[in-house]
Amino acid sequence: MVRTRVRPYVRIPVTGVTGRSLTMADAHDSEKHSETRGLWPNMKGLKLLAIVLPIAFLILVDVVRQTILSDKTYIFPGPFGIAFTYAVVAVSVVAFSNVIFAFITRLQNKVVDQNRQLAALNRIALLAAEEAELNDVINKSLDEVIRVMNVDAGLICLVDLERREHTAVGVRGFSQDLTNRIQRAKLDDDVVATEVVRTGEPVIYEKVFKDPKVAEAALRENVRAGISAPLKSEGEVNGILAIATHDQRTFSEDDIEFLMIIGGHLGLAIRKAVLFDHSQLQNKELSALLAVGKAVTSSFDLDEVVELSLDAVIEVTSADVAEVWLMDGDEEIALHIRRGVSRDAFLTRTRFQIGQGFPGVVARDLTRVLVHDLPSDSRFLRSDIVEAGFQTFCAIPMLSRGEFQGVLTVAGLSKDSLNTPWELRLLDAIAERVALAVENAHLHQRVQDAAVIQERERISREMHDGLGQVLGYINAKTLAVKKLVTDSRVSEAHQELSEMEEIARDLYADVREGILGLRTSSQGYGGLVAELRQYIELYGEMSGVEANLNVAGQSERFGLAPSVEIQLMRILQEALTNVRKHSNASAVNVDFRPNGSQLEVEVTDNGRGIDPDGPRAAGWPRFGLQTMRERAESVGGSFDISSEPGGGVKVVVSVPMGRNP
């Protein structure tokens, strides 16, 4: 083995004399033109002239000399001597001319070869600059190298220094068996590749059968000589270019330098492709995380968030199946949702004790489990999945603020699935976000449970303060009417019955309005404004009061916290109830106006007005203004009411915008 150091890397310009960029056609024309120049003038004619002209000149000089001097000046006088002298001179001239022209021919051939190499370098540089696909650059460049260097075989490998692996991506003239063996092959198993990567310099094999490290492979491929040159970018080897011949050959310094310059171009192309692929992966990773994060923050529907997250895992990573397992009690973990292929195989067992199976082990230890040879791992207890051909399985604990929420599991049919750091990093990030979604869902459920209890208490209080008191009032009136009838005071009894009729009518309206409020709250939440618009429409039909809702701005979403929306809805319902019951109004307006960090809601009617500080209407139970004020203040807001006799009533409620009041 001979390791040769070559001159420093020289960048070959890719522009012509005029300064315009060369195209591939320009580069081919340049090569042809260079070779044409090498064939002119005609070397045989020039060689003949170089022999004939000196001899003719010498004969001319000799004739002139003979006419002036006597033939005594000859060393070998006489005709034989003259012929001998001329023969020696002729042979000398011919020999000298042959030596000179042989040297010129070698120089010319070298120039032609260099021009061909320069044209090839231009074409390869153009490929690296123009082609978007790395495979196209590699294969076309390899064809150029084989053609220009006149070798029988060549290949280009990509090197993964992190995994210490190399993979053949462009092959010409080598067997399929060799190509298959250089697919994610370990560098340590290939002495030539290891040497190239270690030194960053070419390795030359001119007598391969004398080197035991390469003799066996060379014999199989019928290789007699070869070179393995590094492809480098920023001083780091990211690929290997190897060429070989079936005949014995000695490679020149120019050959080595040519390969090293190509190695610089291809190394840069590989670096660009790697950076591009890395950016694409980052974009996919970020897109998946953004989609999952958006779902987590915008929805309390756990199933929706989990399904979207699992779909993102399958789409972005090399996993074929993804699952989420949640605790069921304190001792068991159960499958909640799965996505992907082989449905039946994954549903044969959907529950494990803590510490049992991969989900149970992760739930106990709170550490990730990753296996690339699933059939050989005794901890895996779902035999149907193994029989379905799955080789890789990963289970990740879902932790939110350090609290265990469940397990994310993913499976792959290939042993090479989930073998990159970025995939594991993405799975960890998605597991963390799904854990947050699970925690939010649990918190939301607790809030809903508390809201149900609070609503029950509110309904109970309203029934006590409203319906209960009215029924008590009606009972007292009934006793009064009964006594009046007994005493034959019919006109007074009739008056009492009229009052009871009016009270019953108002009570009926109160009950319908209460049912309307409950119905609006129970039909799914589409936002405060949407719910209020539905309520006002039904309120207008029921009460006969013309009700209008006006929202300032383009959006009906104000970013209110759920607790703020609930309290504001109750305040507005109570305000509208008071309009119906006490204002004698024919129209009411509800106006939403953002004001800085506050949302102001104004309720105005055209009724008779009230005195907010005056006494309540005698005998009529209603919610007090104090209750509305307390609701507003409980969420960091304010409440104000103003009125003039005959000028209607204006209620202004201000609450903070933002998710955390």
C-alpha positions in Angstrom: 0.0 0.0 0.0 1.3 3.5 -0.9 -0.2 6.6 0.6 0.6 9.6 -1.5 0.4 13.2 -0.4 -0.6 15.6 -3.2 -0.4 19.3 -3.7 -3.0 21.4 -1.8 -6.5 21.5 -3.1 -6.9 23.9 -6.1 -10.4 25.2 -6.9 -11.1 25.0 -10.7 -13.0 28.1 -12.0 -16.3 27.3 -13.8 -16.3 30.3 -16.1 -15.0 30.8 -19.6 -12.6 33.5 -20.9 -15.5 35.9 -21.5 -16.5 35.7 -17.9 -19.9 34.0 -18.7 -20.9 30.9 -16.9 -20.1 27.7 -18.7 -22.8 25.2 -19.6 -22.4 21.5 -19.9 -22.4 21.9 -23.8 -19.6 24.6 -23.4 -17.5 22.2 -21.3 -17.8 19.4 -23.9 -17.0 21.8 -26.8 -14.0 23.0 -24.9 -12.7 19.5 -24.5 -13.2 18.7 -28.2 -11.5 22.0 -29.2 -8.5 21.2 -26.9 -8.1 17.7 -28.5 -8.4 19.2 -31.9 -5.6 21.7 -31.2 -3.4 18.7 -30.1 -3.7 17.2 -33.6 -2.5 20.3 -35.5 -0.1 20.8 -37.2 0.4 17.3 -38.8 3.1 15.7 -36.6 4.3 13.4 -39.4 4.7 16.2 -41.9 6.5 18.4 -39.3 8.7 15.5 -38.4 9.7 14.9 -42.1 10.4 18.6 -42.5 12.6 18.6 -39.4 14.7 15.8 -40.9 14.8 16.9 -44.6 15.5 20.6 -44.1 18.6 20.1 -41.9 20.0 17.5 -44.3 19.3 19.8 -47.3 20.9 22.7 -45.6 24.0 20.7 -44.8 24.2 19.5 -48.4 23.9 23.1 -49.6 26.6 24.2 -47.2 28.8 21.3 -48.4 28.3 22.2 -52.1 29.3 25.8 -51.4 32.3 24.6 -49.4 33.4 22.4 -52.2 33.3 25.2 -54.7 35.6 27.3 -52.5 37.8 24.8 -50.7 39.5 21.8 -52.0 38.4 18.3 -51.0 41.4 18.0 -48.8 39.3 19.2 -46.0 37.4 15.9 -45.9 38.4 13.5 -43.2 37.4 10.6 -45.5 38.3 11.9 -49.0 36.8 10.4 -52.1 33.2 9.5 -52.9 33.0 6.8 -50.2 34.1 9.3 -47.6 31.7 11.9 -48.7 28.8 9.4 -48.7 29.8 8.1 -45.2 29.9 11.7 -43.9 26.5 12.4 -45.3 25.1 9.2 -43.9 26.4 9.9 -40.4 24.9 13.4 -40.5 21.6 12.1 -41.7 21.3 9.4 -39.0 22.2 12.0 -36.4 19.6 14.4 -37.6 17.0 11.7 -37.7 17.8 10.4 -34.2 17.8 13.9 -32.7 14.5 14.7 -34.4 12.9 11.5 -33.1 14.0 12.2 -29.5 12.8 15.8 -29.7 9.4 14.8 -31.2 8.9 12.0 -28.8 9.3 14.5 -26.0 7.0 16.9 -27.7 4.4 14.2 -28.3 4.4 13.3 -24.6 4.0 16.9 -23.6 1.2 17.3 -26.1 -0.6 14.1 -24.8 -0.2 15.4 -21.2 -1.7 18.8 -22.2 -4.6 17.0 -23.9 -5.2 14.8 -20.8 -5.0 17.9 -18.6 -7.5 19.7 -20.8 -9.8 16.7 -20.7 -9.5 16.7 -16.9 -10.1 20.4 -16.7 -13.2 20.1 -18.9 -14.4 17.2 -16.7 -13.8 19.3 -13.6 -15.8 22.1 -15.1 -18.7 19.7 -15.8 -18.6 18.2 -12.3 -18.5 21.7 -10.8 -21.5 22.6 -12.9 -23.3 19.4 -11.8 -22.6 20.2 -8.2 -24.0 23.8 -8.7 -27.0 23.0 -10.8 -28.4 19.5 -9.8 -30.8 19.4 -6.9 -30.6 15.7 -6.4 -27.4 14.4 -4.8 -27.7 11.0 -6.6 -27.7 12.7 -10.0 -24.5 14.6 -9.1 -22.8 11.5 -7.8 -23.7 9.2 -10.7 -22.9 11.8 -13.5 -19.6 12.7 -11.8 -18.6 9.1 -11.5 -19.3 8.6 -15.2 -17.0 11.6 -15.9 -14.2 10.3 -13.8 -14.3 6.8 -15.3 -14.4 8.2 -18.9 -11.6 10.8 -18.4 -9.3 8.5 -16.4 -10.0 5.5 -18.7 -10.6 3.1 -15.8 -12.8 0.0 -15.7 -14.7 0.5 -12.5 -15.6 3.1 -9.9 -17.8 3.7 -6.9 -18.7 6.6 -4.6 -19.6 6.0 -0.9 -21.2 8.3 1.6 -19.6 8.3 5.0 -21.5 8.7 8.3 -18.9 9.5 10.8 -21.3 9.5 13.7 -22.2 5.9 13.1 -18.9 5.0 11.6 -20.6 3.6 8.5 -20.3 4.0 4.7 -22.8 3.3 2.0 -22.3 2.9 -1.8 -24.6 5.3 -3.6 -23.0 5.3 -7.1 -21.4 2.1 -8.6 -20.0 1.3 -12.1 -18.2 -1.9 -13.1 -18.3 -3.6 -9.7 -20.5 -6.6 -8.9 -23.8 -6.4 -7.2 -22.4 -8.5 -4.3 -19.8 -5.8 -3.6 -22.5 -3.1 -3.8 -24.7 -5.0 -1.3 -21.9 -5.4 1.1 -21.2 -1.7 1.1 -24.7 -0.7 2.4 -24.3 0.8 5.8 -21.1 -1.2 6.3 -19.0 -0.5 9.3 -15.8 1.5 8.5 -13.8 -0.7 10.9 -14.6 -3.7 8.7 -13.0 -2.0 5.6 -9.3 -1.2 6.1 -9.1 0.9 2.9 -12.1 3.1 3.9 -10.8 3.4 7.4 -7.4 4.6 6.2 -9.0 7.2 3.9 -11.2 8.5 6.6 -8.5 8.5 9.2 -5.8 10.3 7.1 -8.0 12.4 4.7 -5.6 11.4 1.9 -5.9 8.9 -1.0 -4.9 5.3 -0.7 -3.2 3.9 -3.9 -3.1 0.1 -4.7 -1.0 -0.6 -7.7 -0.3 -4.2 -7.0 -3.4 -5.3 -5.1 -2.6 -9.0 -5.1 0.5 -8.4 -3.0 -1.6 -6.7 -0.2 -3.4 -9.3 1.8 -5.9 -6.7 3.1 -7.4 -6.2 -0.3 -6.3 -9.3 -2.3 -9.4 -11.4 -1.7 -11.9 -8.6 -2.8 -9.6 -7.6 -5.7 -9.6 -11.2 -6.9 -13.3 -11.5 -6.9 -13.7 -8.2 -8.8 -10.7 -8.8 -11.2 -9.0 -5.6 -10.0 -5.3 -5.1 -10.6 -4.8 -1.5 -9.5 -6.9 1.2 -7.8 -7.2 4.4 -5.8 -9.5 5.4 -3.0 -9.7 9.2 -2.6 -11.5 11.1 0.1 -14.5 13.5 -0.6 -14.0 16.3 1.9 -15.8 19.5 3.0 -14.4 21.9 5.5 -11.6 19.4 6.3 -14.0 16.6 7.1 -14.3 13.4 5.1 -17.9 12.8 4.1 -17.4 10.4 1.3 -15.0 8.1 -0.7 -14.3 7.9 -4.4 -12.8 4.7 -5.5 -11.6 3.7 -9.1 -10.1 0.5 -10.3 -8.6 -1.1 -13.4 -8.5 -4.7 -14.7 -4.9 -4.2 -15.9 -1.8 -3.3 -14.1 -1.4 0.5 -14.0 0.7 3.2 -12.4 -1.2 6.3 -11.4 0.5 9.7 -11.8 0.6 12.7 -9.5 -1.8 14.4 -11.9 -4.3 11.5 -11.6 -4.1 11.8 -7.8 -4.5 15.6 -7.9 -7.4 15.3 -10.3 -9.3 12.9 -7.9 -8.6 15.2 -4.9 -10.0 18.2 -6.7 -13.1 16.2 -7.7 -13.2 15.1 -4.0 -13.5 18.7 -3.0 -16.4 19.4 -5.4 -18.3 16.3 -4.5 -17.6 16.8 -0.8 -19.1 20.2 -1.0 -22.1 18.8 -2.9 -22.6 16.1 -0.2 -22.3 18.7 2.5 -25.0 20.9 0.9 -27.2 17.9 0.4 -26.8 16.8 4.1 -27.5 20.4 5.2 -30.6 20.5 3.0 -31.8 17.1 4.3 -31.2 18.2 7.8 -33.1 21.4 7.3 -36.0 19.4 5.8 -36.0 17.1 8.8 -36.0 20.0 11.1 -38.9 21.6 9.3 -40.8 18.3 9.5 -39.9 18.0 13.2 -41.0 21.6 13.9 -44.2 21.2 11.9 -45.1 18.1 13.8 -44.4 19.7 17.2 -46.3 22.9 16.2 -49.3 20.8 15.1 -49.2 18.8 18.3 -48.6 21.9 20.5 -51.5 23.8 18.8 -53.8 20.9 19.4 -52.8 20.7 23.0 -53.4 24.4 23.7 -56.6 24.7 21.7 -58.6 21.6 22.6 -59.6 19.8 25.7 -60.6 16.8 23.6 -57.9 14.3 24.7 -58.8 11.8 22.0 -58.4 14.4 19.3 -55.0 15.6 20.6 -53.7 12.0 20.9 -54.8 10.9 17.5 -53.2 14.0 15.9 -50.0 13.4 17.8 -49.8 9.7 16.8 -50.5 10.5 13.2 -47.6 13.0 13.3 -45.3 10.4 14.8 -46.1 7.9 12.0 -45.8 10.6 9.3 -42.5 12.1 10.3 -40.6 9.2 11.8 -39.8 5.7 10.5 -42.4 4.1 12.9 -45.3 2.1 11.5 -47.5 2.0 14.6 -48.0 4.4 17.5 -49.9 4.0 20.8 -50.8 5.9 23.9 -51.3 4.0 27.2 -53.0 5.6 30.2 -53.3 4.5 33.8 -56.5 2.7 34.8 -56.5 2.8 38.6 -53.3 2.5 40.6 -52.2 -1.0 39.4 -52.9 -1.2 35.7 -52.1 0.7 32.5 -54.4 0.3 29.5 -54.2 1.1 25.8 -56.1 4.3 25.1 -55.6 4.9 21.4 -53.5 3.3 18.6 -52.7 4.4 15.0 -51.0 2.6 12.2 -50.9 -0.8 10.5 -51.6 -4.4 11.9 -54.6 -3.3 14.0 -55.6 -6.8 15.1 -52.1 -7.7 16.3 -51.9 -4.7 18.5 -55.4 -5.1 20.0 -55.0 -8.7 21.2 -53.6 -7.4 24.5 -54.5 -3.9 25.8 -53.9 -4.0 29.5 -50.8 -4.7 31.7 -50.0 -4.7 35.4 -47.4 -2.1 36.4 -44.0 -3.7 35.8 -45.4 -6.1 33.2 -44.7 -5.8 29.5 -43.0 -2.8 28.0 -45.8 -0.3 29.0 -45.8 -1.6 32.5 -42.0 -1.6 32.8 -41.8 2.0 31.6 -44.7 3.0 33.9 -42.7 1.6 36.8 -39.2 2.8 35.9 -40.0 6.0 34.1 -37.2 5.5 31.6 -37.3 4.9 27.9 -37.0 1.4 26.4 -35.8 0.9 22.9 -35.3 -2.5 21.2 -34.3 -3.3 17.6 -34.5 -7.1 17.9 -38.0 -7.5 19.3 -38.3 -11.3 19.1 -35.2 -11.8 21.3 -36.4 -9.6 24.2 -38.2 -11.6 26.9 -39.8 -8.5 28.4 -42.1 -8.1 25.3 -45.2 -10.0 26.0 -47.4 -9.3 22.9 -46.5 -12.3 20.7 -48.9 -11.3 17.9 -46.9 -8.2 17.2 -43.7 -10.3 16.8 -45.6 -12.7 14.6 -46.7 -9.7 12.5 -43.0 -9.1 11.7 -42.2 -6.1 13.9 -38.6 -5.8 14.8 -38.3 -2.4 16.6 -40.2 -1.2 19.6 -39.8 2.0 21.7 -41.7 2.9 24.9 -41.4 6.4 26.3 -42.8 7.7 29.6 -45.1 10.7 29.3 -44.2 13.1 32.0 -45.6 16.6 32.7 -44.0 18.7 35.4 -42.3 15.5 36.6 -45.6 13.7 37.1 -46.3 10.4 35.2 -49.3 10.7 32.8 -48.9 7.6 30.6 -46.7 5.8 28.0 -46.1 6.5 24.4 -45.1 3.4 22.4 -44.1 3.1 18.8 -43.2 0.1 16.6 -41.4 -0.4 13.3 -41.3 -3.4 10.9 -37.5 -2.8 10.2 -34.6 -3.2 12.6 -33.4 0.1 11.3 -36.5 2.0 12.4 -36.0 4.7 15.0 -32.2 4.6 14.8 -31.5 8.3 14.4 -31.1 10.7 17.3 -33.5 13.2 15.9 -36.4 10.6 15.8 -35.8 9.8 19.5 -35.6 13.5 20.3 -38.9 14.1 18.4 -40.6 11.2 20.2 -39.5 12.6 23.6 -40.9 16.0 22.7 -44.2 14.6 21.5 -44.5 12.4 24.6 -44.0 15.5 26.7 -46.8 17.4 24.9 -49.2 14.5 25.0 -48.5 14.2 28.7 -49.5 17.9 29.0 -52.7 17.2 27.0 -53.5 14.3 29.4 -52.9 16.6 32.4 -55.0 19.3 30.9 -57.8 16.8 30.2 -57.8 15.7 33.8 -57.8 19.2 35.0 -60.6 20.1 32.6 -62.6 17.2 33.8 -62.1 18.3 37.4 -63.1 21.9 36.4 -66.2 20.5 34.7 -67.1 18.4 37.8 -66.6 21.5 39.9 -68.7 23.6 37.5 -71.5 21.0 37.6 -71.5 21.2 41.4 -71.4 25.0 41.2 -74.3 25.0 38.7 -76.3 22.7 40.9 -75.8 25.0 43.8 -76.7 28.0 41.7 -79.9 26.3 40.5 -80.7 25.4 44.0 -80.2 28.9 45.2 -82.3 30.3 42.4 -85.1 27.9 43.1 -84.9 28.8 46.7 -84.7 32.6 46.1 -87.1 32.6 43.1 -89.4 29.7 42.7 -89.5 28.8 46.3 -90.4 32.3 47.5 -92.9 32.8 44.7 -94.6 29.5 45.5 -94.7 30.6 49.2 -96.2 33.9 48.1 -98.8 32.1 46.0 -99.6 29.8 48.9 -100.2 32.8 51.1 -102.4 34.4 48.4 -104.3 31.2 48.1 -105.1 31.1 51.8 -106.1 34.7 51.6 -108.5 34.0 48.6 -109.9 31.0 50.4 -110.7 33.2 53.5 -112.2 36.0 51.3 -114.4 33.5 49.5 -115.5 32.1 52.9 -116.4 35.6 54.0 -118.2 36.2 50.7 -115.9 39.0 49.8 -115.9 38.1 46.2 -114.6 41.3 44.6 -111.5 41.2 46.9 -111.0 37.5 46.2 -111.2 38.3 42.5 -108.5 41.0 42.9 -106.2 38.5 44.7 -106.7 35.9 42.0 -105.7 38.5 39.4 -102.5 39.2 41.2 -101.9 35.4 41.5 -102.4 35.1 37.7 -99.8 37.8 37.0 -97.4 36.2 39.5 -97.9 32.8 37.9 -97.3 34.2 34.4 -94.1 35.9 35.6 -93.0 32.6 37.3 -93.7 30.7 34.1 -91.5 33.2 32.2 -88.7 32.8 34.8 -88.8 29.0 34.5 -88.7 29.2 30.7 -85.7 31.6 30.9 -83.9 29.4 33.3 -84.4 26.4 31.0 -83.1 28.5 28.1 -80.0 29.3 30.1 -79.4 25.6 30.9 -80.1 24.5 27.4 -77.6 27.1 26.0 -74.8 25.9 28.3 -75.4 22.2 27.5 -75.2 22.3 23.7 -71.4 22.4 23.4 -69.2 25.4 23.7 -68.6 27.4 20.5 -67.3 30.6 22.3 -69.0 33.2 24.4 -70.3 35.4 21.6 -71.7 32.4 19.7 -73.5 31.1 22.8 -74.8 34.5 23.7 -76.1 35.2 20.2 -78.1 32.0 20.4 -79.4 32.9 23.8 -80.4 36.4 22.7 -82.3 35.1 19.7 -84.3 32.7 21.9 -84.7 35.4 24.6 -86.2 37.8 22.0 -88.7 35.2 20.8 -89.7 34.4 24.4 -89.9 37.8 26.0 -91.1 39.9 23.1 -88.2 42.3 23.6 -86.2 43.2 20.5 -82.6 42.1 21.5 -79.5 43.0 19.5 -75.9 41.8 19.9 -73.1 44.1 18.5 -69.4 43.0 18.5 -66.7 45.6 17.7 -63.7 44.5 15.6 -63.2 41.6 13.1 -62.9 38.8 15.6 -65.4 37.3 18.1 -62.7 35.6 20.1 -61.3 37.7 22.9 -59.1 35.2 24.6 -61.1 35.1 27.8 -60.3 32.4 30.4 -63.1 29.8 30.8 -64.0 31.0 34.3 -64.3 34.6 33.0 -66.6 33.5 30.2 -68.9 31.6 32.5 -69.2 34.5 35.0 -69.7 37.1 32.2 -72.4 34.9 30.6 -74.3 34.7 34.0 -74.1 38.4 34.5 -75.5 39.1 31.0 -78.3 36.6 31.5 -79.2 38.2 34.8 -79.1 41.7 33.2 -81.4 40.6 30.4 -83.7 38.9 33.0 -84.0 42.2 34.8 -84.8 44.0 31.5 -87.7 41.6 30.9 -89.0 41.7 34.4 -88.6 45.3 35.5 -87.8 47.8 32.7 -90.9 47.6 30.6 -88.6 48.0 27.6 -89.3 47.2 24.0 -85.6 46.9 23.0 -82.2 46.0 24.5 -78.7 46.2 23.0 -75.7 44.2 24.1 -72.4 45.7 22.9 -68.9 44.1 23.1 -65.9 46.5 22.9 -62.2 45.6 23.5 -60.5 48.4 25.5 -56.8 47.7 25.9 -56.4 44.6 28.0 -60.1 44.7 29.1 -63.3 43.6 27.4 -66.2 46.0 28.1 -69.7 44.7 27.6 -72.6 47.2 27.8 -76.3 46.3 28.2 -78.7 49.2 27.5 -82.5 49.2 27.3 -85.1 51.8 26.4 -87.3 51.1 29.4 -88.6 53.3 32.3 -85.3 53.2 34.3 -84.7 52.4 37.9 -83.2 53.9 41.0 -80.2 51.6 41.6 -80.0 52.7 45.3 -83.8 52.7 45.8 -85.9 49.9 47.5 -86.8 46.8 45.6 -90.3 46.4 44.1 -92.5 45.3 47.0 -93.2 41.6 47.2 -91.1 40.7 44.1 -88.0 38.5 44.7 -85.2 39.0 42.2 -81.4 38.7 42.0 -79.7 41.7 43.5 -77.3 44.0 41.8 -74.8 42.9 44.4 -74.7 39.4 43.1 -73.8 40.7 39.6 -71.1 42.9 41.0 -69.6 40.0 43.0 -69.5 37.8 39.9 -67.5 40.4 38.0 -65.1 41.1 40.8 -64.5 37.3 41.3 -62.7 37.2 38.0 -60.8 40.5 38.3 -63.4 42.6 36.6 -65.8 45.5 37.5 -69.5 46.2 37.4 -71.3 49.5 37.0 -75.0 50.4 36.6 -76.5 53.8 35.7 -80.1 54.9 35.0 -82.4 57.9 34.9 -86.1 57.7 35.4 -87.6 57.3 31.9 -84.2 57.0 30.3 -83.6 53.3 30.5 -80.8 51.4 32.3 -77.2 50.9 31.3 -75.1 48.1 32.7 -71.4 48.1 32.0 -69.2 45.0 32.8 -65.4 45.0 32.3 -63.4 41.8 32.5 -59.7 41.1 31.7 -58.8 39.5 28.4 -56.1 36.8 28.3 -56.1 33.2 29.4 -54.9 33.9 33.0 -56.9 36.7 34.6 
